[in-house]
Amino acid sequence: MKVFFGGMAFAMLLALGATATASAAQELTVHTFSGYCDYEGFIQFRDPVGVVPEPNVLVFDVAGPCTGTLDGRQVVNETARFQDKAEGMMSCTQGLQIDGPGRMRINGATIGFGFTEFRFGPVSKFSFTGESGGSLEGVGATSDELPFLIDRCMAGDGSLRRVNVYAHIAGSISG
């Protein structure tokens, strides 16, 4: 038995190959953002955090305006979304080197990064280190003052599941 591939079948195979190649190229594109961003949102803890630091996971999904350049084009107050899942020793008042992977999405571009945070009380210092270099460095805080944060932590079952955060970051990142 002979099998013949007509012109239509050959064209479909070529189209599928071109689509796969375009998708792979799009995923491999390295984007660069240089500038500053302000963001606000919530951090959710996998396990409620208490007064004593314990291993835990935090997830954040925050957004806010960024101004600078994206791949050489000027952006002004363009909304960026930051998503991360990080692990480390955490309590209501401390984060002892929390690390994990994340991504920044801005104006159709996705920049992968590694996230690192050190936190004491309601204030944190952190960095987003780009998969292809550079970093955005910043400081952030919870919406609670330290005494209120401790009160929230010790209320009820002595644990905290979610906290509102805001931050300012600046630098140049590629990924």
C-alpha positions in Angstrom: 0.0 0.0 0.0 1.3 3.4 -0.9 0.6 6.5 1.0 0.8 9.8 -0.8 1.1 13.2 0.9 -0.6 15.8 -1.2 0.3 19.4 -1.4 -2.3 20.3 1.3 -0.9 17.8 3.8 2.6 19.1 3.2 1.5 22.7 3.7 -0.2 21.8 6.9 3.0 20.2 8.2 5.0 23.3 7.3 2.5 25.5 9.0 2.6 23.4 12.2 6.4 23.6 12.2 6.4 27.3 11.7 3.8 27.8 14.5 5.9 25.6 16.9 9.1 27.5 16.0 7.4 30.9 16.5 6.1 29.8 19.9 9.5 28.6 21.0 11.2 31.8 19.8 8.6 33.9 21.7 9.3 31.9 24.9 13.1 32.5 24.5 12.8 36.2 24.0 14.7 38.1 26.7 13.1 41.3 27.8 14.7 44.2 29.8 13.0 46.7 32.0 14.9 49.7 33.5 13.2 52.1 35.8 11.1 52.1 38.9 7.8 50.6 40.1 5.4 51.0 43.0 3.1 48.1 43.8 0.5 47.1 46.3 -1.4 43.9 47.0 -1.6 40.9 49.4 0.8 38.3 50.6 -0.8 34.9 51.4 1.0 32.4 53.7 0.7 28.7 53.0 0.5 28.0 56.8 -0.5 30.7 59.2 2.5 32.6 60.6 2.9 33.0 64.3 5.3 34.7 66.6 8.1 32.2 66.3 9.8 31.9 62.9 9.1 28.5 61.2 9.6 27.2 57.6 6.8 28.4 55.4 5.8 29.5 51.9 4.4 32.8 50.9 2.7 33.7 47.6 2.3 37.2 46.4 0.4 38.5 43.4 0.7 42.3 43.3 0.4 45.1 40.7 1.3 48.7 40.2 2.6 51.4 37.9 6.1 51.3 36.4 8.0 54.1 34.6 11.2 53.6 32.6 12.1 51.7 29.5 11.0 48.2 28.3 13.1 46.8 25.6 14.3 50.3 24.7 10.8 51.8 24.5 9.6 54.4 27.0 6.8 53.3 29.4 5.1 55.7 31.8 2.8 54.4 34.6 2.4 51.1 32.8 0.8 48.5 35.1 3.1 45.6 36.0 2.1 42.5 37.8 4.6 40.6 40.0 3.9 37.0 41.0 6.1 34.9 43.3 6.2 31.9 45.5 9.0 31.9 48.0 10.1 29.7 50.9 12.0 30.4 54.1 11.8 31.0 57.9 8.9 33.3 58.6 6.9 34.7 61.4 4.6 37.7 61.8 7.5 40.0 62.4 10.4 38.3 60.6 11.4 36.9 57.3 14.9 35.2 57.4 16.1 35.0 53.8 13.0 34.1 51.9 13.8 32.9 48.4 11.9 31.7 45.3 11.1 32.1 41.6 8.7 34.7 40.2 7.8 36.8 37.2 7.1 40.3 36.2 4.5 41.0 33.5 4.5 44.4 31.8 3.0 45.5 28.5 3.0 42.0 27.0 6.5 41.1 28.2 7.3 38.5 30.9 10.6 38.7 32.8 11.5 35.8 35.1 13.4 36.5 38.3 14.6 35.0 41.6 13.1 36.7 44.6 15.0 37.3 47.9 13.6 39.0 51.0 14.8 39.9 54.5 12.0 41.3 56.8 11.9 42.6 60.3 8.6 43.9 61.7 6.5 45.5 59.0 9.5 46.5 56.8 11.4 44.4 54.3 14.3 44.7 51.9 14.2 42.6 48.8 15.5 42.0 45.3 14.2 40.6 42.1 17.3 39.1 40.3 16.6 38.7 36.5 17.0 35.3 34.9 19.2 37.0 32.3 20.9 39.5 34.6 20.3 42.8 36.5 18.0 43.3 39.4 15.2 45.5 40.8 16.0 46.4 44.4 13.5 47.7 46.9 11.9 48.3 50.2 8.4 47.4 51.2 6.1 47.4 54.2 2.8 46.0 55.4 -0.1 48.3 56.0 0.2 47.6 59.7 2.4 49.4 62.2 4.5 47.0 64.3 2.3 47.1 67.4 -0.8 46.4 65.3 0.9 43.7 63.3 1.9 41.9 66.6 -1.7 42.3 67.9 -3.0 40.8 64.7 -0.5 38.0 64.9 -1.5 37.1 68.5 -5.3 37.5 68.1 -7.5 34.5 67.9 -5.4 31.4 67.3 -2.1 33.4 67.4 -1.6 33.3 63.6 -1.7 35.4 60.5 -2.7 34.2 57.0 -2.7 37.2 54.8 -1.2 40.8 55.0 -1.5 43.8 52.7 1.9 45.1 51.4 3.2 48.0 49.3 6.7 48.6 47.9 9.0 50.8 45.8 11.6 49.1 43.5 14.1 50.4 41.1 16.9 49.1 38.8 17.3 47.2 35.6 16.3 43.6 35.1 16.4 41.1 32.2 14.8 37.8 31.8 
